Amino acid sequence: MVDLFRGVRLTPTQRRIVHCLVQNASSAAYLSASEVAELAQVSQPSVTRLALALGYDGYPALRRKLREVVSPSIDVAWAGDNELQVALRAEADNLHDLASRLGDPDRLSRAGALLAASRPLPVLGLRSAAPLASYFAYFAAKVHPDVRLLETGGSMLADRVDQAREAGATALLAMVLPRYPREAVDALRAAQADGLSVVLITDSAVGPAADHADVVLTAAVGAQLVFDLHAAPMALAMVLLQALCDASPAESQRRLEEFERSASRRQLFVS
């Protein structure tokens, strides 16, 4: 569905409506303009103006297009599945969608080059995104000389971003996932203002953090269970780490070999 809104410059209010439509794709395609407005907490004319900005003659035309996009995604083969199976099949679809969008790796390669060149490399992830940031940082430290994990908010967060910039950082990697911590979005805004290039992993190109990133990489979050599933964002993070390695292959290989010799000497692993 996000593809419907790419390449169109939207106002903040319109982006809010789009984000609401994307987050509630299966139901929003069947809502009236007034219902969408209530869901997004905007005025009904704002919904109509969004449809016009996207090239439709009104919201009903946009809604018909949304239904065309949403309907094929309802797989009749899932009819006999329980809710757990449906959730995991939907997550598999998120991975398939991610794979299909990696056919053109230019954006990913650019992101990898930005991160590889930044010394140090701050990696930000708050609340639900903290485990993802930690996972990336753990492995990135094997191939990058100075990875700094930022997984706690508060007044110290801005200090740590400033310290990284003063130490020579040129880029920041951020993971911002629903429900989009305000501290994370504020940190991205401040990082950009200070001259850092921001690479963002998030679930939607029209989400609240996307306005404050230089490179936006998206992977859908599964929302069928009580708590979100992050299989696709996790896969994207590892693909991005591969791009970082590819941007500096000789150094990455050297550091990996050094780590393996050290691990063997210290007998870190049983196998």
Secondary structure, 3 states (H helix, E strand, C coil): CHHHHCCCCCCHHHHHHHHHHHHCHHHHCCCCHHHHHHHHCCCHHHHHHHHHHCCCCCHHHHHHHHHHHHHHHCCHHHCCCCHHHHHHHHHHHHHHHHHHHCCCCHHHHHHHHHHHHCCCEEEEECHHHHHHHHHHHHHHCCCCCCEEEECCCCHHHHHHHHHHHHCCCCEEEEEECCCCCHHHHHHHHHHHHCCCEEEEEECCCCCCCHHHCCEEEECCCECCCCCCECHHHHHHHHHHHHHHHHHCHHHHHHHHHHHHHHHHHHCCCCC
